[in-house]
Amino acid sequence: MRARLTAVVVMAVLGIAPGSASAAGSGTADELEASLGALVSQLGSGPSPSAVHASKAKLIAAAFTDEVKGVPAARVITDLDCVSRSVQQARGAKSKAAAKRRIAAAKACRADLAKLAAGTALAGDVKGIATRLSPIAARVSAGRVFGAMATALRKYQSSAVAKRFGGETLHGVPFAQVYDDIECVDVKVEAGRASGAASCAKRLLRRAKTLAPAKEPITFGSDLSGTAVALPAAFDPEDTEFWTSALTVPVDGTITTFRLKTGDSPVDLPLRFSVVRPNGDGTVTVITTTNPVYPLQAHDAGVHTYSTSALSFACCKAKKGDIVTIDNSGTTTRDAYVWFAAAPAFTTFSHTSNGLSQNAGVVWTPIEHPGYETLVQVVVQPD
């Protein structure tokens, strides 16, 4: 319940209505964030307006080409943005002829959008743009100012996007907010307000980071297809830990699930799982260990699933390259650890020591057991 309330609060702060109708966005959310970050950096270096427009055009084409309500989002954004940008360029033109050329460009972009919108509800809004462009063109021909008209046109286009694409999102960000921020960048750059353009780009970047759809969980480690057997080795009745290179964490994230395939263990065993980090010299350092223990009952063969949601502390953050291990506090019973499979391509590593070896910061020196796989599978939710 708390997580849902948190999400609703975030959406309210950003002005988003819960329950978007659908989500779209070409490319990946990470690629969009990278492109927006590059645009923010570019705007901070005093680039020419044409350079900014080119970068933004590439960003739009890469991130927003999906269709939304039957029309390509990128084309809608590009054409409307072109209208606003061209009118702003007309305001800053040094001659009447140059201003007329920019108004002609705005009309051409509106005409392209009209073709796209034919037969859709958006068609009426596109006609409304034409109605508002005509008096602006007349003012240009008369050599008169039209700032208030230009502002009114921008507001009309923004409201049309909000109306026609309400509830639609692009990489989790409401369509209307994507359009407003992108259009803002172009207009403010043309107005000579690079800092304002950067603010709009930063705002969209914040929204993209906050609202990006959750990444798909990643499963790694054993496929659990092997036949579970005991590892043919003797272990002291002390803390023991096991792992293989397959249990290397593939991405930064939070571990949500452990799965263990075990055979017929002769005794009850209190299990833990640790995240350890390689040191570069063959040793590993403990980062965190689950608590309380997960019980494994004697003779309870099969695949067991352990969630991290009920642990007594926040667990388990992991970095790419970390390793997940399965741990036990030791036993004098022989062949108690029945969660390995004969597999020539694998090597299981183990560590045994007395004391609190599973505490954070403890360094382990592994022993190799060639030809055996550790039957542990892990699910991580990427950051």
Order of alpha helices (4+ residues) and beta strands (2+ residues): alpha-beta-alpha-alpha-beta-beta-alpha-alpha-alpha-alpha-beta-beta-alpha-alpha-beta-beta-beta-beta-beta-beta-beta-beta-beta-beta-beta-beta-beta
